[in-house]
Amino acid sequence: MVIDLNADLGEGFGIWRLGDDLALLDIVTSANVACGFHAGDPVTIRRTCAAAVDRGVAIGAQVSYRDLAHFGRREMDVEQEELCAEVLYQLAAVDGIARAMGGRVSYVKPHGALYNRICRDETQAAAVIDAVADYDPSLPVLTLPGSVVHKVAAAEGVPTVSEAFADRAYTPQGMLVPRREPGSVVHDPAAVSARARQMAVDGSVTAADGSSVPISARSICVHGDTPDAVRLAQGVRDTLLAAGVVLQAFA
């Protein structure tokens, strides 16, 4: 069993800091670096990329809607060409900084509302995939199992990687419970670790209604902006290693 452990990092902005990026970079194998549209700024991106390179952590571009005010968690209707250009802009910016720090962007992970929207919306999924294909069609895109993104990406020759979320609640259909609903985020460290083990070892997740949903994932995410994120991530890492899982970046 080989699993990648990823977290959203570099989500500060200016003097405002969110999460403990350096501590999380000692735990995860992949870092989804905010590109400046939902969070992040040039200095934060530079520092995060440099720290990831120092630790041998894979760097991903965490592209999003242009929505600083709502942290990229507000669904938006953006014309396809515009969305494609905005994703391309973000990807190129973070990859440029990563390369200056001695690394490179090795995958793409949409953030927040954009992530959820392109799981079901072929038009917006195509905009994101078009941007990746224009920049580097070898870059894999992280998405949910069963997402429409897999089909859209396959048509353009862009690889995809399935991921699961240890700290998010699931619907019986295998989608994420919207954040506006109670219980959408799991905060209990023991529960988060147990869910990660279930995902990696059993290939399933317990949905919000108690049903068991099959899930096949190469990567598991623990959000960096949740309270006690470092403790949650460390618990997941320790639990997976104890279960005999090899932690290794997919890219």
Disulfide bonds with the S-S distance in Angstrom:
none
